[in-house]
Amino acid sequence: MLLPFTKEGKVLNEKPFIDYEVQFNLIHRIADDEGAFLLRSEDNSLIIAQSNIKFPMWVWVNPKAKINIQKVIKKVHEVFQKQESFKIVSTPEFMSLFFEKYKCQHRIEMEMESYQCKGVVNPKHTQGELTLPTMDNLETIAEFCVGFIYDGFGKNVSKESQMESGKRLIQSGNLYTLKVDDEIVSMANIAHRSPRHGRINNVYTPPTHRKKGYASKLVADLSKLILEEGLTPILFTDLSNQTSNKVYKDIGYTECGKVVNYEVKKH
């Protein structure tokens, strides 16, 4: 039996989930949304979370629990039975069993590794000043958003289409930039703070400024800020981007588990 829950409940703030919450930290973000779809099993060994049908559903299964995995798979499938297509994020192991049971069309949108940083290793020989961008920097931030979307998702968008997103990022007070000689050379964002973690995303350096250590310097400095808040910095990487994975490991980030984002079609 699956039961609804809210972020105010204990399920996201006690074992067993907190042992895996870096890997499944987006469930905290989803739980913040009003009207989010949140279900748990009676023993809290299964959690299903989705903001709305436009976004992927995250499925966490406690790998240490003595549960009937086929029953879990059936429950997850029942949730989706009214949807012709959907997106789902879970571990590679669970998704392999899911597709073994239900022969449906599917493709991987992204394979990700989750990371946390308990202590920052300062990058060497890289200068730069950590700054908060202002509206005077809007066009630069919009251009960086264009580059980030292309690098991460292979989509071409215009700078004009990203002006509003850039404005929101600046006004949030959570977007940081690295300046060198008064020029913005890299950006990164604190996307969300959960009870124990601060998640970084939107890390981007334009091609003309890459291989100079700027992203390493920026993320390292931003991670220190999060640690000073009493939180542990975390982030997710695209496993196909070997460079970024190495960058984060070099400044003190350690792997916390893989998740895979699948697009699924029933027919």
N, C-alpha and C positions, 0 to 999 in steps of 0.2 A: 504494500500500500504506500502511495506517495502522498506526502503532506505538504501543504503550503508553509512557507516561512517568510520572515522579514529580516532585515539587517539588524534589527534590535534584538533578535533572538540569539541563542548561544551557539548555534550550529557553526557559524563562521569564525567563532572566537574561542574554540576549544578543540581538543583532540577529538577525532583524528584529523580533521580538515587542516588545522594550522600547521601540521607537519608537511603539508603539500601546498600551502597557500602562495608561495612564490610562483610555482608552476601554474597555479590556477588563480592568480591574483585578480584577473579580470572579473571574477565572480563578485568580488567586493564592489567593483565599479558598477556592475550590472545591478547589484542590490541597492545602490543609491538611487536608481531611477524609479520615479513614481510609476506604478503600474507594471513593474517588471514581473516577468513570469519566473517564479522561484518555487522549486519543489525539492523535497528531501525524502529519503527513506526513513522508516521508523527508527532504525539504528544509526542514522546519519552516515551510512557508508556510501550513499549515492546522493549527489546533488546535481540538479539540472537548473540552469539559469539562462535567461534570455531577456534582453531589453524589450525587443519587439520583433516581429517576423522579418524585418528588414536586416536584422543583424544576426550573426551566428549564435547558435545555442552552445553553451559550454556544458560539458558533461564530465563530472569528476566521480570516479569510483575508487574507493579505498583499496589499494592493491594488497593490503595486509589482512583485510577482512575475510572471514570464511563465509562467502556468499555464493549463491548459485548464479554464476555469471550469465547463464542463458536466460534466467528470469530477469536480470538487470537489462540485458539487451532487449528483451521483449517489452519491458516497461518503457525504455527509451524509444523504441519503434512506435509504440502506441501513442506517444506524445506527438509524433510527426505524421500520424496516419492520415490526417486531413490535408496535408500539404503535398502538392505535386513535386515541389523542389524546396530544398532548405540547405542551410549551411550549419555545420557542426564542428566543434573544436573539442578534442580530447587527446588522450595519449595514443601513440601509434599502436600499442598493444590492444587497447580496447577497440579502436577502429578496425583493426584487422579482424577481430572476432565478430564485430558488427557486420562487416561486409561478407564474411564467411556464412553468416546466418541469413542475411538478406541480400540477395543478388540484385543490386540496383546499380544504375550508372553513377559513377562518382569520379571526381578528379581532385587532386590536391591543389588548393589555392596557395598555401604557404606552409612550409615546415619551419617551426620556430624552436629556439632554445631559450629557456628562462635563466636569468642570472641574478645573483645578489652580490652585494659588496659589503663585507663586514669592516674592511679597512682599506683606505685608498693608497695605492702605490703611485707616487707622484711621477709623471712623465718627465724625462730629462730634456734639457736644451730647447724647450718650447716656451716662448714668451706669449703674453696676451693678457687682456684685462676682461674679467667677467663683468658683464653689464646687463642691465634691463633695457631693452629697446623702448623707444618712444614712438609716437605717431609720426614723427619726422622720418622714421625708418620703415614706414609701412611698405613702400614699394620694394625695398630690399627684402623684407620678410615675405612678401607675396611672391617674389621671384624665387626665394628659397623654397617656398611651399610647392611651387611648380616643379622644381628640381627633385624635391623629396618624393612627390607623387610619381614622377616618371621613373626614378630609381627603384622605388619600392613596389610599384604596381604596374609599371610599363604603360601608363596612360599619359597622353599629351593633353594638357589643359593650358588655358591662357592665364597670363598674369592677372588680367581683369577679373577672372573667375575666382581668384584666390585673395582678392583684396579684403573681402568681408571676413574670410577665415584668418587672414593676417591681423586684421583689426581685433578680432576676438582673442587671438593668442596674446597680442600685446596688452590688451586691457585686462587679461586674466591675472597679470602679475607673476605668472609662472613660466613665461618664456624668457630664456636667457641667451645672450649672445657673447661671443668672444671677439674682442676688438684688438686689432694690431695696427699701429700707426693710424688710429682713428677710423679704421675701416672694419666693418663687420665681416668676419671670415668664416664664422660657423654659428649654428644655432642648435639649441636643445630645449626641451620643454619638460616641466614636471606635470605629467598628465593627470595624476591622481594620487591622493594620499589615503591609504587605508589605515586601520588602527596601528599597524606595525611597520608599514612600508611606504616608501615614496617611489612611484613608478615614473621612469624617464622615457620619453619617446620623441619623435620628430627630430632626431639627430641628423643634421645635414651640413655638409660642407660643399660649396660649389667646386667643380672640377679644377678650376684655376688655382685653388688653394689646398688641394689634397696632397697627401704624402708629406705634410709639414708638421704633423702632430697636433693640429688645431682641435680636431674632434676629441682626441685623447685628453688634451688640456681642459677643454670645456666640460666634458663629462666628469673628469676627475674633480674639478672645482665644484661642479653642481652636486656631485655625490657627497662632498664634504659638507655642503650646506644641509643636505638631507640628514646626514649623520648628526649634525649639530642640533637638529630638531628632535633628536631622539628616535628617528626612524631609520630603517635599513633601506638604502637605495636598491632598486631592482630595475630590470629592463628585459625586453624580449628582442631577439635578433632573428633575422631571416637566415636560416642555416645555409642557404646558397651563397650568402655573402661572407666568404672566408675572411676578408679583410676586417670587417667590423667585429666579427667574433674574436679575432686575435687582439684587436685594439682593446676590447673590454677586459679580456683576460690579463692583458699586460698591465692594466691599472688597478687590478685587484678583484675583478669580478670572477665568481665561480659558478659553474653550471648547476642548475637545480632541476632539470628535467625538460624533456621535449614535449611539445604539443603540436598537433597537426590540424590545420583548417581545411575541411573538405566541403566541396559543393556536391550535393547529392540530388539526383533526379530519380523518381520512382520508375519512370518508363523511358 
